[in-house]
């Protein structure tokens, strides 16, 4: 990978990491975080592809497909673990409430 392509790829990885953490920790609204992450990831993947010397059409196709897949997978994983945490909190609160009522 060439210099600029490497830089754009690292920036894309940082965007995905930030999006994952933002959804897991509820820093922003999940819909807003997801939308921004997908768009920025696609743009950075297009720039990565252009940095490798690909044509504009090829870069756009690669950017949409690969960038979309990376961001979709990252956001799906973050949302899965986010929902599991909420389910666990809800069941813990429910158990505590039942213990308080019976005891």
N, C-alpha and C positions, 0 to 999 in steps of 0.2 A: 504494500500500500504506500502511496506517495504521501508527502508531507501534509498537504491540505486535506486530502482524503482522510488521513489518520486523525487529524484534528476534528473534523466534522463527525467522524465515527465516535470519538471519545465524548464529544458534546452530546451526541445522541444517547450514548450510554448514561450520561449524567442526567439528561432529561427523563429517561425512563426510570432511573433510580429515584429522582425527585417525585415523579408522578406516583410511583409505588408507595413511597413514604407518605405523600400527601393524602392518598386515599386511605391507607392503613391508619394514619393518625388524625384524620379528618381536619387537616389544616384549612382546606377550602371545600366548597361544594363538590361532590364527586363528579357530577355531570360537567361542571366547568373544568375541573382538573383533567378529566378524560378527553374532552374536546381539544383543549390546548395541547395536551400531550400528543394526541394523534396527529394534529396538524404540524406541530413543531418536529415530531419524529419523521414524518414524511418529507418535510422540507430538508431536514438535515441528511436524510438518506439520499435525496436527489442531489444535494451538494456533494456528498461522499462519492456518489457515482460519477458526477461531473469531474471531480478531482482525480478520478482514476482514468480520465480521458474518454469516457463514453459519450455518445451523441446525446443531444437533449431529449430526443424521443425515448431512447433506451433508458436514460437517467430518470425520466418521469415514470416510466412503467416500473422500473426497479424500485423507485422511491415509494410509489403507491403500494405495490405488492409487499415488498420486504419491510418497509417502514410500517405499513398497516399491520402486518403479521407480528412484528416485534412489539408494537404498542398494544395490539389486541391481546397478545399473550401476557404481557406484563400487567395490564389493567385487569384482565380476567383473574390472574393469580392474586393480585392485591384485593380485588373485590371478594374473592372466595374466602380469604383469611379474615378480611374485615367482617364479613357476615358470620363466620364461625365465632369470632370474638363476641359479637353482639348476642348470638344465640347462647353462648356460655354465660355471659353476664345475666341474661334474662332467666335462664334456668337456675343460676345461683340465687338470684333475688327471689325467685318463686319458692325455692327450697327454704330460704331464710324466713320468708313470710309464712309458710306453712308451719315451720318450727315455732315461730312466735305465737301463732294462733293456737297450736295444740299444747304449748308448754307454759 
